[in-house]
Structure formats: structure tokens, C-alpha cells
Amino acid sequence: MVNVGYIRVSSADQNTARQLDGVQLDKVFTEKVSGASTDREQLHAMFDYVREGDTVHVHEISRLARSLIDLNTLVHDLNKKGVTIIFHQERMTFSPDREQDPLQQLMFNMLASFAQFERQIIKHRQVEGIAKAKERGVYMGRKKTIDDSAIIEAMSKDGASFRKVAKELGVSLSTVQRAVKKQGSTI
């Protein structure tokens, strides 16, 4: 039986030190990425690592995911693998070898709903803030890393393709496509 920790914060400048502090762990998976999606490298690595009889420790429900559906799916899938999951902040344990307490399941779903609601509120405030900044002329989006004319020039060379030019210039395929479309060219 292995005690595995899963630690997540949303951005690179946030500190993970408070999560699972004092919990004895054999292996820890840490990432600094949004919990809005379950497409996370360390989450997948943790899921692949754990085996029947292991226990996954998570500081709080919102650290595992920010969606009710994602949380329920992750807990169900871990339990199905024979893995117990403990949420320390909420003092909740979901074990594969016993039927879940209906009250605990209700509390879990309510807390998961609050985590999802909180994420939606954050996104809503972000959109509002960007709109207000644009109105004031403060927010102009990300600065371009390359001028469109450099892309058009590269596309005019013999044998040029969207993919080749994107790779050559170190930009995304969509950046090249957007520049060509804006130019009105059919290169």
C-alpha cells in the first residue's frame, strides 16, 4: 500500500507548501495548472501510478478538479481501480471496499458544486475585467511575437507551407493561417 499525494495550484506563482503539509507520503505528484480541465500531465501520471490498495491524498476537493462531473468521475475511476481517496480539508474518504454514505456523497456533491461555481465566477469576473479594460483602452491583448509581413514573406518562398513556415518562425500554425487570411492572399 502506497500513500500518494496529489497537489495542484492554478498558476506558477502560487505556493504548494500548505497542501498536505505533515501528511506522510511515499510519492507526490505536483502541478501548477488550472483545474478547469482533467487534461493534466501529473493527474494522468498519478492515475497511471496508483494500484489497488493505494491511497491518494488531496488537500481539498477543488485541488482535484473544478467540475462536479470531473470530480465524480475521478473518484469513481480511482475507486474502481481499488484506490482509496482522502480529501483532508473536508475530512472525506472514498474507499472502494465500502458503500458510500449517502450523506457524505451529498456533501461531496455540494462541495464539488461550490468549487465549480467558484470557477465560473472567476471566469465571469475575468471576462468583465477584460471588457472594462478594453473600454478604457488599457487592454490590447498579447503583443505579437512576429510581424505579419515576415510571415507573408516566408510564405512566398518556394515550397513553403503553413506548417513549414510556422515551424521555421517558431509560431503556431493558426498564427500563420491568420496572417495569410488577413493579407487576403491565397499563397
N, CA, C and O of each residue as an XYZ file, in Angstrom:
748
protein
N       0.848     -1.189      0.000
C       0.000      0.000      0.000
C       0.884      1.241      0.000
O       1.773      1.383      0.840
N       0.633      2.131     -0.944
C       1.417      3.348     -1.101
C       0.518      4.549     -0.842
O      -0.630      4.585     -1.287
N       1.051      5.538     -0.114
C       0.348      6.798      0.106
C       0.850      7.808     -0.913
O       2.018      8.194     -0.902
N      -0.056      8.231     -1.799
C       0.276      9.110     -2.908
C      -0.395     10.460     -2.685
O      -1.575     10.526     -2.340
N       0.361     11.530     -2.882
C      -0.195     12.873     -2.763
C      -0.403     13.490     -4.123
O       0.431     13.341     -5.016
N      -1.523     14.188     -4.286
C      -1.759     14.964     -5.499
C      -1.930     16.413     -5.068
O      -2.850     16.748     -4.322
N      -1.029     17.268     -5.550
C      -1.014     18.686     -5.175
C      -1.127     19.514     -6.449
O      -0.400     19.288     -7.416
N      -2.055     20.484     -6.436
C      -2.246     21.338     -7.611
C      -2.549     22.763     -7.193
O      -3.337     23.003     -6.278
N      -1.915     23.703     -7.873
C      -2.279     25.116     -7.779
C      -2.534     25.597     -9.206
O      -2.110     24.958    -10.169
N      -3.227     26.723     -9.333
C      -3.659     27.176    -10.656
C      -2.594     27.900    -11.464
O      -2.648     27.897    -12.694
N      -1.624     28.521    -10.795
C      -0.632     29.282    -11.557
C       0.768     29.085    -10.985
O       0.939     28.676     -9.837
N       1.747     29.382    -11.802
C       3.151     29.138    -11.452
C       3.615     29.939    -10.240
O       4.523     29.505     -9.532
N       3.011     31.095     -9.987
C       3.469     31.914     -8.858
C       2.809     31.539     -7.531
O       3.124     32.133     -6.499
N       1.899     30.565     -7.542
C       1.267     30.127     -6.296
C       2.137     29.082     -5.609
O       2.886     28.352     -6.258
N       2.023     29.023     -4.286
C       2.839     28.121     -3.477
C       2.063     26.863     -3.112
O       0.893     26.935     -2.739
N       2.711     25.722     -3.219
C       2.076     24.439     -2.906
C       2.376     23.970     -1.487
O       1.881     22.921     -1.073
N       3.168     24.718     -0.737
C       3.680     24.261      0.562
C       2.581     23.912      1.570
O       2.757     22.980      2.355
N       1.478     24.616      1.572
C       0.442     24.379      2.586
C      -0.337     23.084      2.346
O      -0.940     22.536      3.268
N      -0.319     22.599      1.103
C      -1.111     21.421      0.775
C      -0.438     20.144      1.279
O       0.733     19.887      1.001
N      -1.201     19.361      2.020
C      -0.770     18.070      2.559
C       0.448     18.187      3.468
O       1.210     17.234      3.631
N       0.621     19.362      4.052
C       1.725     19.578      4.990
C       1.562     18.649      6.193
O       0.520     18.657      6.848
N       2.570     17.865      6.477
C       2.533     16.960      7.615
C       1.971     15.578      7.312
O       1.988     14.705      8.180
N       1.475     15.363      6.101
C       0.946     14.053      5.724
C       2.115     13.216      5.200
O       2.845     13.655      4.311
N       2.291     12.028      5.743
C       3.380     11.133      5.334
C       3.041     10.508      3.976
O       2.086      9.739      3.864
N       3.815     10.836      2.962
C       3.540     10.371      1.597
C       4.750      9.639      1.025
O       5.896      9.998      1.294
N       4.473      8.613      0.236
C       5.536      7.862     -0.427
C       5.886      8.467     -1.785
O       7.028      8.375     -2.236
N       4.904      9.080     -2.428
C       5.088      9.655     -3.761
C       4.153     10.854     -3.886
O       3.009     10.812     -3.434
N       4.654     11.923     -4.505
C       3.845     13.130     -4.664
C       3.847     13.560     -6.132
O       4.887     13.579     -6.790
N       2.661     13.903     -6.624
C       2.502     14.448     -7.968
C       2.042     15.889     -7.806
O       0.989     16.149     -7.224
N       2.833     16.823     -8.323
C       2.553     18.249     -8.163
C       2.470     18.913     -9.522
O       3.270     18.639    -10.417
N       1.482     19.799     -9.664
C       1.420     20.581    -10.899
C       0.852     21.960    -10.637
O       0.101     22.191     -9.689
N       1.243     22.868    -11.520
C       0.792     24.254    -11.452
C       0.038     24.542    -12.740
O       0.587     25.057    -13.714
N      -1.251     24.184    -12.705
C      -2.100     24.296    -13.885
C      -3.555     24.412    -13.429
O      -3.902     23.968    -12.335
N      -4.384     24.996    -14.250
C      -5.800     25.158    -13.915
C      -6.490     23.814    -13.714
O      -6.173     22.828    -14.379
N      -7.430     23.799    -12.790
C      -8.217     22.590    -12.536
C      -9.487     22.542    -13.355
O     -10.339     21.682    -13.134
N      -9.623     23.460    -14.302
C     -10.836     23.517    -15.120
C     -10.958     22.303    -16.031
O     -12.062     21.940    -16.437
N      -9.850     21.683    -16.349
C      -9.846     20.509    -17.223
C      -9.115     19.368    -16.525
O      -8.250     19.604    -15.681
N      -9.459     18.139    -16.874
C      -8.741     16.994    -16.308
C      -7.600     16.567    -17.222
O      -6.946     15.556    -16.964
N      -7.358     17.314    -18.271
C      -6.253     17.014    -19.175
C      -4.979     17.626    -18.593
O      -4.472     18.639    -19.075
N      -4.473     16.967    -17.526
C      -3.296     17.451    -16.808
C      -2.265     16.336    -16.713
O      -2.586     15.201    -16.358
N      -1.040     16.673    -17.033
C       0.041     15.689    -17.106
C       0.231     14.924    -15.792
O       0.273     13.694    -15.797
N       0.344     15.628    -14.684
C       0.610     14.968    -13.404
C      -0.606     14.200    -12.884
O      -0.453     13.195    -12.189
N      -1.795     14.660    -13.211
C      -3.007     13.925    -12.838
C      -3.014     12.569    -13.549
O      -3.301     11.539    -12.939
N      -2.696     12.583    -14.842
C      -2.627     11.333    -15.601
C      -1.513     10.434    -15.076
O      -1.684      9.220    -14.966
N      -0.367     11.040    -14.751
C       0.761     10.257    -14.224
C       0.384      9.611    -12.894
O       0.710      8.449    -12.649
N      -0.300     10.363    -12.040
C      -0.747      9.824    -10.748
C      -1.715      8.674    -10.958
O      -1.616      7.634    -10.306
N      -2.649      8.871    -11.873
C      -3.654      7.839    -12.140
C      -2.987      6.566    -12.664
O      -3.378      5.461    -12.290
N      -1.988      6.719    -13.522
C      -1.262      5.564    -14.057
C      -0.416      4.877    -12.979
O      -0.214      3.664    -13.023
N       0.069      5.652    -12.023
C       0.970      5.145    -10.985
C       0.256      4.308     -9.923
O       0.769      3.273     -9.498
N      -0.921      4.752     -9.499
C      -1.594      4.092     -8.378
C      -2.087      2.698     -8.741
O      -2.454      2.412     -9.880
N      -2.077      1.832     -7.708
C      -2.514      0.443     -7.857
C      -3.529      0.119     -6.777
O      -3.720      0.890     -5.837
N      -4.167     -1.010     -6.918
C      -5.134     -1.464     -5.927
C      -4.485     -1.479     -4.540
O      -3.373     -1.977     -4.363
N      -5.200     -0.926     -3.571
C      -4.711     -0.864     -2.197
C      -4.020      0.450     -1.853
O      -3.778      0.729     -0.678
N      -3.699      1.260     -2.858
C      -3.052      2.556     -2.617
C      -4.079      3.569     -2.118
O      -5.287      3.375     -2.253
N      -3.568      4.649     -1.542
C      -4.410      5.748     -1.078
C      -3.896      7.050     -1.684
O      -2.709      7.365     -1.594
N      -4.803      7.796     -2.300
C      -4.469      9.112     -2.850
C      -4.939     10.162     -1.856
O      -6.092     10.149     -1.425
N      -4.038     11.072     -1.495
C      -4.339     12.155     -0.562
C      -4.406     13.466     -1.352
O      -3.501     13.790     -2.122
N      -5.489     14.207     -1.147
C      -5.679     15.502     -1.799
C      -6.041     16.502     -0.710
O      -6.866     16.211      0.155
N      -5.425     17.680     -0.750
C      -5.660     18.675      0.289
C      -7.135     19.046      0.408
O      -7.709     19.016      1.497
N      -7.739     19.397     -0.727
C      -9.169     19.735     -0.724
C      -9.771     19.408     -2.078
O      -9.055     19.280     -3.071
N     -11.065     19.276     -2.114
C     -11.788     18.847     -3.315
C     -11.427     19.676     -4.543
O     -11.207     19.111     -5.614
N     -11.360     20.998     -4.419
C     -11.111     21.855     -5.583
C      -9.711     21.672     -6.156
O      -9.451     22.112     -7.276
N      -8.807     21.037     -5.424
C      -7.458     20.788     -5.932
C      -7.464     19.650     -6.948
O      -6.605     19.602     -7.828
N      -8.424     18.736     -6.834
C      -8.501     17.616     -7.772
C      -9.166     18.051     -9.072
O      -8.690     17.702    -10.153
N     -10.254     18.805     -8.986
C     -10.947     19.296    -10.182
C     -11.918     20.392     -9.785
O     -12.245     20.557     -8.609
N     -12.379     21.146    -10.789
C     -13.312     22.243    -10.550
C     -14.673     21.989    -11.171
O     -15.470     22.915    -11.320
N     -14.947     20.749    -11.534
C     -16.208     20.403    -12.162
C     -16.823     19.231    -11.404
O     -16.137     18.261    -11.080
N     -18.098     19.327    -11.128
C     -18.814     18.254    -10.428
C     -18.685     16.930    -11.181
O     -18.421     15.888    -10.580
N     -18.869     16.978    -12.477
C     -18.777     15.763    -13.286
C     -17.362     15.191    -13.235
O     -17.185     13.987    -13.044
N     -16.350     16.052    -13.406
C     -14.959     15.585    -13.377
C     -14.602     14.982    -12.024
O     -13.957     13.935    -11.956
N     -15.023     15.642    -10.947
C     -14.725     15.127     -9.607
C     -15.357     13.763     -9.376
O     -14.697     12.838     -8.904
N     -16.625     13.641     -9.707
C     -17.306     12.353     -9.526
C     -16.658     11.262    -10.379
O     -16.497     10.128     -9.928
N     -16.294     11.605    -11.592
C     -15.656     10.632    -12.482
C     -14.304     10.197    -11.935
O     -13.997      9.005    -11.916
N     -13.489     11.158    -11.488
C     -12.165     10.826    -10.956
C     -12.262      9.938     -9.714
O     -11.544      8.945     -9.604
N     -13.139     10.291     -8.789
C     -13.301      9.488     -7.574
C     -13.800      8.095     -7.934
O     -13.287      7.099     -7.424
N     -14.787      8.022     -8.800
C     -15.333      6.726     -9.231
C     -14.246      5.872     -9.893
O     -14.104      4.690     -9.579
N     -13.478      6.479    -10.814
C     -12.446      5.731    -11.532
C     -11.326      5.266    -10.603
O     -10.805      4.163    -10.766
N     -10.954      6.096     -9.635
C      -9.935      5.681     -8.667
C     -10.450      4.537     -7.805
O      -9.740      3.558     -7.575
N     -11.676      4.660     -7.331
C     -12.265      3.586     -6.527
C     -12.378      2.299     -7.337
O     -12.155      1.208     -6.812
N     -12.720      2.426     -8.593
C     -12.849      1.264     -9.470
C     -11.509      0.529     -9.616
O     -11.469     -0.689     -9.786
N     -10.411      1.303     -9.545
C      -9.067      0.714     -9.602
C      -8.665      0.086     -8.260
O      -7.612     -0.541     -8.151
N      -9.514      0.262     -7.245
C      -9.185     -0.254     -5.920
C      -8.418      0.735     -5.070
O      -7.791      0.354     -4.081
N      -8.464      2.004     -5.447
C      -7.713      3.055     -4.767
C      -8.654      3.869     -3.880
O      -9.744      4.260     -4.300
N      -8.213      4.117     -2.648
C      -8.946      4.975     -1.723
C      -8.492      6.417     -1.950
O      -7.319      6.666     -2.230
N      -9.419      7.360     -1.830
C      -9.056      8.776     -1.965
C      -9.524      9.525     -0.726
O     -10.658      9.374     -0.272
N      -8.613     10.340     -0.191
C      -8.911     11.117      1.013
C      -8.773     12.598      0.688
O      -7.751     13.047      0.168
N      -9.833     13.350      1.008
C      -9.812     14.811      0.912
C      -9.636     15.327      2.340
O     -10.562     15.244      3.147
N      -8.461     15.854      2.653
C      -8.119     16.203      4.030
C      -8.908     17.388      4.571
O      -9.402     17.332      5.697
N      -9.034     18.446      3.803
C      -9.731     19.647      4.278
C     -11.182     19.325      4.654
O     -11.688     19.802      5.670
N     -11.838     18.518      3.833
C     -13.247     18.187      4.051
C     -13.433     16.964      4.956
O     -14.551     16.640      5.356
N     -12.320     16.291      5.272
C     -12.338     15.066      6.089
C     -13.264     14.008      5.472
O     -14.116     13.427      6.144
N     -13.064     13.783      4.172
C     -13.870     12.803      3.447
C     -12.971     11.727      2.877
O     -11.903     12.008      2.332
N     -13.423     10.480      3.012
C     -12.704      9.337      2.467
C     -13.652      8.541      1.583
O     -14.772      8.214      1.977
N     -13.180      8.239      0.382
C     -13.947      7.424     -0.548
C     -13.141      6.166     -0.808
O     -12.081      6.197     -1.431
N     -13.671      5.068     -0.315
C     -12.973      3.789     -0.359
C     -13.716      2.819     -1.271
O     -14.946      2.789     -1.281
N     -12.972      2.030     -2.032
C     -13.621      1.091     -2.959
C     -14.262     -0.108     -2.256
O     -15.111     -0.786     -2.834
N     -13.862     -0.364     -1.028
C     -14.328     -1.581     -0.358
C     -15.556     -1.375      0.525
O     -15.961     -2.287      1.245
N     -16.146     -0.192      0.475
C     -17.376      0.001      1.246
C     -18.334      0.909      0.487
O     -17.920      1.778     -0.280
N     -19.606      0.688      0.716
C     -20.630      1.509      0.078
C     -20.554      2.915      0.666
O     -20.387      3.087      1.873
N     -20.677      3.907     -0.197
C     -20.552      5.281      0.258
C     -21.765      5.707      1.084
O     -22.908      5.378      0.767
N     -21.483      6.433      2.130
C     -22.513      7.006      2.982
C     -23.281      8.042      2.154
O     -22.670      8.953      1.594
N     -24.607      7.918      2.069
C     -25.389      8.861      1.251
C     -25.195     10.321      1.673
O     -25.164     11.213      0.824
N     -25.066     10.567      2.982
C     -24.855     11.936      3.449
C     -23.489     12.455      2.996
O     -23.363     13.611      2.591
N     -22.475     11.605      3.066
C     -21.144     12.012      2.610
C     -21.167     12.297      1.115
O     -20.555     13.263      0.660
N     -21.870     11.464      0.345
C     -21.962     11.675     -1.094
C     -22.678     12.993     -1.399
O     -22.281     13.720     -2.310
N     -23.728     13.299     -0.640
C     -24.435     14.561     -0.800
C     -23.503     15.737     -0.505
O     -23.458     16.700     -1.270
N     -22.762     15.661      0.599
C     -21.834     16.732      0.971
C     -20.752     16.898     -0.096
O     -20.400     18.019     -0.464
N     -20.235     15.785     -0.585
C     -19.218     15.823     -1.635
C     -19.760     16.546     -2.866
O     -19.093     17.425     -3.411
N     -20.968     16.182     -3.308
C     -21.563     16.809     -4.480
C     -21.819     18.293     -4.267
O     -21.644     19.093     -5.187
N     -22.231     18.665     -3.061
C     -22.457     20.090     -2.771
C     -21.126     20.849     -2.811
O     -21.044     21.916     -3.419
N     -20.099     20.314     -2.176
C     -18.797     20.979     -2.168
C     -18.209     21.041     -3.577
O     -17.598     22.041     -3.952
N     -18.391     19.985     -4.349
C     -17.923     19.974     -5.734
C     -18.676     21.023     -6.551
O     -18.088     21.687     -7.405
N     -19.960     21.171     -6.293
C     -20.759     22.194     -6.990
C     -20.263     23.591     -6.646
O     -20.211     24.461     -7.514
N     -19.896     23.813     -5.380
C     -19.347     25.110     -4.976
C     -18.011     25.379     -5.669
O     -17.739     26.510     -6.072
N     -17.182     24.352     -5.807
C     -15.898     24.514     -6.500
C     -16.136     24.883     -7.964
O     -15.446     25.744     -8.511
N     -17.109     24.234     -8.589
C     -17.451     24.534     -9.980
C     -18.014     25.949    -10.090
O     -17.654     26.691    -11.004
N     -18.898     26.326     -9.160
C     -19.486     27.662     -9.139
C     -18.397     28.725     -8.977
O     -18.410     29.748     -9.662
N     -17.461     28.474     -8.070
C     -16.368     29.416     -7.828
C     -15.552     29.624     -9.103
O     -15.191     30.755     -9.426
N     -15.261     28.554     -9.822
C     -14.512     28.640    -11.076
C     -15.278     29.473    -12.102
O     -14.685     30.286    -12.811
N     -16.592     29.271    -12.183
C     -17.407     30.027    -13.131
C     -17.436     31.517    -12.772
O     -17.398     32.374    -13.654
N     -17.504     31.813    -11.482
C     -17.489     33.215    -11.029
C     -16.155     33.874    -11.383
O     -16.123     35.018    -11.836
N     -15.063     33.153    -11.176
C     -13.733     33.684    -11.512
C     -13.669     34.006    -13.000
O     -13.211     35.082    -13.384
N     -14.130     33.069    -13.845
C     -14.116     33.293    -15.295
C     -14.982     34.500    -15.676
O     -14.591     35.319    -16.508
N     -16.166     34.597    -15.055
C     -17.077     35.700    -15.340
C     -16.419     37.043    -14.977
O     -16.486     37.998    -15.750
N     -15.797     37.108    -13.821
C     -15.119     38.343    -13.400
C     -13.967     38.686    -14.329
O     -13.727     39.857    -14.626
N     -13.259     37.670    -14.785
C     -12.147     37.889    -15.702
C     -12.652     38.499    -17.007
O     -12.063     39.457    -17.508
N     -13.730     37.959    -17.560
C     -14.307     38.476    -18.799
C     -14.774     39.914    -18.599
O     -14.537     40.771    -19.451
N     -15.442     40.180    -17.470
C     -15.889     41.546    -17.170
C     -14.706     42.498    -17.066
O     -14.745     43.602    -17.608
N     -13.659     42.076    -16.375
C     -12.468     42.909    -16.203
C     -11.796     43.229    -17.520
O     -11.372     44.364    -17.738
N     -11.692     42.259    -18.395
C     -11.088     42.480    -19.714
C     -11.933     43.446    -20.531
O     -11.394     44.328    -21.200
N     -13.263     43.289    -20.483
C     -14.155     44.185    -21.225
C     -14.008     45.625    -20.737
O     -13.947     46.557    -21.539
N     -13.951     45.801    -19.416
C     -13.787     47.154    -18.857
C     -12.431     47.747    -19.242
O     -12.341     48.931    -19.566
N     -11.386     46.936    -19.208
C     -10.052     47.409    -19.577
C     -10.008     47.803    -21.050
O      -9.364     48.787    -21.414
N     -10.693     47.034    -21.896
C     -10.742     47.361    -23.322
C     -11.473     48.685    -23.546
O     -11.069     49.489    -24.387
N     -12.560     48.909    -22.784
C     -13.306     50.167    -22.885
C     -12.412     51.357    -22.561
O     -12.521     52.412    -23.187
N     -11.527     51.182    -21.579
C     -10.614     52.253    -21.170
C      -9.383     52.330    -22.067
O      -8.570     53.243    -21.929
N      -9.243     51.370    -22.991
C      -8.088     51.356    -23.878
C      -6.830     50.826    -23.217
O      -5.730     51.016    -23.736
N      -6.979     50.169    -22.086
C      -5.834     49.660    -21.332
C      -5.433     48.269    -21.806
O      -4.247     47.943    -21.856
N      -6.414     47.456    -22.151
C      -6.160     46.061    -22.521
C      -6.129     45.938    -24.030
O      -7.122     46.214    -24.702
N      -5.011     45.532    -24.554
C      -4.884     45.396    -26.004
C      -4.565     43.963    -26.416
O      -4.249     43.714    -27.579
N      -4.643     43.039    -25.501
C      -4.295     41.656    -25.821
C      -2.793     41.446    -25.781
O      -2.026     42.360    -25.478
N      -2.397     40.241    -26.087
C      -0.982     39.902    -26.057
C      -0.257     40.547    -27.232
O      -0.809     40.653    -28.327
N       0.966     40.972    -27.004
C       1.775     41.570    -28.062
C       2.170     40.491    -29.066
O       2.441     39.349    -28.693
N       2.200     40.864    -30.331
C       2.599     39.924    -31.373
C       4.083     39.599    -31.226
O       4.896     40.471    -30.920
N       4.416     38.345    -31.447
C       5.819     37.938    -31.365
C       6.511     38.079    -32.712
O       7.740     38.091    -32.790
N       5.720     38.186    -33.766
C       6.283     38.315    -35.112
C       5.325     39.141    -35.961
O       4.107     39.064    -35.804
N       5.887     39.917    -36.845
C       5.098     40.775    -37.713
C       4.481     39.941    -38.841
O       5.107     39.006    -39.341
N       3.260     40.282    -39.235
C       2.571     39.555    -40.310
C       3.365     39.579    -41.613
O       3.332     38.615    -42.379
N       4.086     40.685    -41.870
C       4.847     40.790    -43.122
C       5.949     39.735    -43.195
O       6.259     39.252    -44.284
N       6.539     39.372    -42.072
C       7.569     38.321    -42.043
C       6.956     36.969    -42.395
O       7.585     36.141    -43.054
N       5.729     36.761    -41.948
C       5.029     35.508    -42.259
C       4.700     35.457    -43.739
O       4.911     34.430    -44.384
N       4.183     36.555    -44.288
C       3.825     36.613    -45.710
C       5.069     36.413    -46.571
O       5.026     35.706    -47.578
N       6.173     37.035    -46.172
C       7.439     36.884    -46.909
C       7.883     35.420    -46.907
O       8.287     34.893    -47.943
N       7.809     34.771    -45.757
C       8.209     33.358    -45.648
C       7.283     32.466    -46.466
O       7.724     31.471    -47.042
N       6.003     32.820    -46.517
C       5.029     32.018    -47.275
C       5.238     32.157    -48.784
O       4.826     31.276    -49.539
N       5.867     33.242    -49.237
C       6.055     33.461    -50.672
C       7.233     32.667    -51.239
O       7.419     32.615    -52.455
N       8.026     32.050    -50.363
C       9.172     31.254    -50.816
C       8.701     29.951    -51.446
O       7.629     29.436    -51.127
N       9.523     29.433    -52.342
C       9.232     28.151    -52.990
C       9.138     27.024    -51.972
O       9.975     26.909    -51.076
N       8.114     26.196    -52.119
C       7.962     25.026    -51.247
C       7.437     25.350    -49.859
O       7.400     24.479    -48.990
N       7.035     26.589    -49.643
C       6.532     26.985    -48.324
C       5.141     26.398    -48.087
O       4.304     26.339    -48.988
N       4.930     25.974    -46.870
C       3.594     25.522    -46.466
C       3.308     26.159    -45.114
O       4.213     26.655    -44.443
N       2.051     26.138    -44.728
C       1.686     26.719    -43.434
C       2.522     26.095    -42.316
O       3.078     26.805    -41.477
N       2.605     24.776    -42.310
C       3.328     24.058    -41.248
C       4.822     24.366    -41.253
O       5.417     24.594    -40.200
N       5.433     24.372    -42.456
C       6.870     24.651    -42.557
C       7.197     26.053    -42.056
O       8.158     26.251    -41.312
N       6.392     27.011    -42.470
C       6.625     28.400    -42.060
C       6.421     28.565    -40.554
O       7.201     29.248    -39.890
N       5.391     27.949    -40.028
C       5.142     28.022    -38.582
C       6.340     27.476    -37.813
O       6.788     28.077    -36.836
N       6.850     26.343    -38.256
C       7.996     25.734    -37.580
C       9.236     26.611    -37.718
O       9.959     26.834    -36.747
N       9.475     27.106    -38.928
C      10.638     27.939    -39.214
C      10.643     29.219    -38.367
O      11.688     29.636    -37.867
N       9.472     29.834    -38.213
C       9.372     31.102    -37.488
C       9.098     30.923    -35.992
O       9.155     31.884    -35.225
N       8.800     29.691    -35.588
C       8.552     29.428    -34.164
C       7.217     29.971    -33.682
O       7.093     30.426    -32.545
N       6.221     29.919    -34.556
C       4.872     30.369    -34.200
C       3.896     29.225    -34.447
O       4.263     28.196    -35.014
N       2.670     29.411    -34.025
C       1.665     28.358    -34.224
C       1.160     28.366    -35.663
O       1.274     29.359    -36.382
N       0.608     27.244    -36.050
C       0.016     27.102    -37.375
C      -1.098     28.131    -37.576
O      -1.214     28.735    -38.642
N      -1.919     28.322    -36.533
C      -3.030     29.271    -36.657
C      -2.538     30.709    -36.829
O      -3.223     31.514    -37.460
N      -1.371     31.048    -36.285
C      -0.803     32.391    -36.461
C      -0.478     32.622    -37.937
O      -0.761     33.690    -38.480
N       0.113     31.627    -38.574
C       0.442     31.734    -39.999
C      -0.847     31.834    -40.818
O      -0.957     32.688    -41.698
N      -1.804     30.978    -40.537
C      -3.065     30.987    -41.277
C      -3.790     32.324    -41.125
O      -4.341     32.854    -42.090
N      -3.786     32.861    -39.906
C      -4.455     34.137    -39.641
C      -3.792     35.269    -40.428
O      -4.485     36.111    -40.999
N      -2.450     35.298    -40.463
C      -1.726     36.354    -41.182
C      -2.007     36.284    -42.680
O      -2.203     37.310    -43.332
N      -2.025     35.073    -43.217
C      -2.293     34.923    -44.646
C      -3.725     35.342    -44.956
O      -3.975     36.021    -45.953
N      -4.652     34.945    -44.116
C      -6.069     35.296    -44.326
C      -6.254     36.821    -44.254
O      -6.964     37.415    -45.066
N      -5.599     37.431    -43.266
C      -5.705     38.892    -43.092
C      -5.151     39.615    -44.327
O      -5.689     40.642    -44.743
N      -4.088     39.079    -44.902
C      -3.460     39.643    -46.085
C      -4.365     39.501    -47.311
O      -4.223     40.225    -48.297
N      -5.314     38.533    -47.222
C      -6.218     38.309    -48.348
C      -5.530     37.523    -49.433
O      -5.980     37.494    -50.578
N      -4.441     36.889    -49.069
C      -3.642     36.131    -50.035
C      -4.030     34.667    -50.045
O      -4.507     34.139    -49.041
N      -3.830     34.021    -51.156
C      -4.076     32.573    -51.258
C      -2.781     31.857    -51.554
O      -2.732     30.970    -52.406
N      -1.759     32.232    -50.869
C      -0.426     31.663    -51.055
C      -0.460     30.177    -50.822
O       0.569     29.511    -50.932
